[in-house]
Amino acid sequence: MLCIDNKDCEDLERRKVYQVLPDDEASKEGYLRVIDESGEDYLYPEPYFTLIQLPLKAQEALQVAR
């Protein structure tokens, strides 16, 4: 997801791509679980982000080891 707003959030940078983790409960409340600049996952308002489609090579480069 691309961060498009970071109002009052020091751990988010606008115009930066962030990894979002699945969280059905948070999604129902309008939040996304995002790994932010601290390296930890936190809930942020969904309108702070927009979905972007990256080329396959970029997706592969951004994948984290599991």
N, C-alpha and C positions, 0 to 999 in steps of 0.2 A: 504494500500500500504506500502511496505517496502522501506525505504530510503536507497539508495545504493550510493548516492553522495550528498555532501553538500557544494560544492565549493562556497566560499564567502557567505555562509548562516549561520549566527550564531544561527538562530532559528530552525535549523534542526539538528538531530543527526543521523549519519549513523547507520545502523542496527536496527533502531527503526520503529515500525509500526505506521502509521499515518492515521487518518480519512480523506477521500477525499469527498468533497461535489460536487454534480452534477453542471457542468457549461459548457454548450454546446459551448458557444462563446469562452471560454478559451481553450477548447479542440481543436477547429478548428485551434487555433494559436499555439498548441503544449504545452499548459500549463495545470496544474492541480490546482484546488482550494483545498488547504490543511490546516487543522487546525494544526498550528505549536506549538512550545514550548511556545509562547506568549499567547496561548489560542485563538488567533484570526485566521481567515482564510485569506490566502494570496495565490497569484499565484506563482507557481514554475515550472521550466522546467520539462516536463514529463519524460525525461531520468534520472532524479534524483531518480526515483521510479520504482519499479517493483511490479506487482500484485502477491500476494501470497494467497493461499487457506488455511484458518484456519479451524481447527476442529469446529464443531457446538458449543461445550461448550465454546471455546475461543471466537467465534463470539458473543455468548450471553453475555459473561462477558464484552466485549468491547462496547456493544451497549450503546448509550447515551439516557438518558430520553428525550422524546419529548414533 
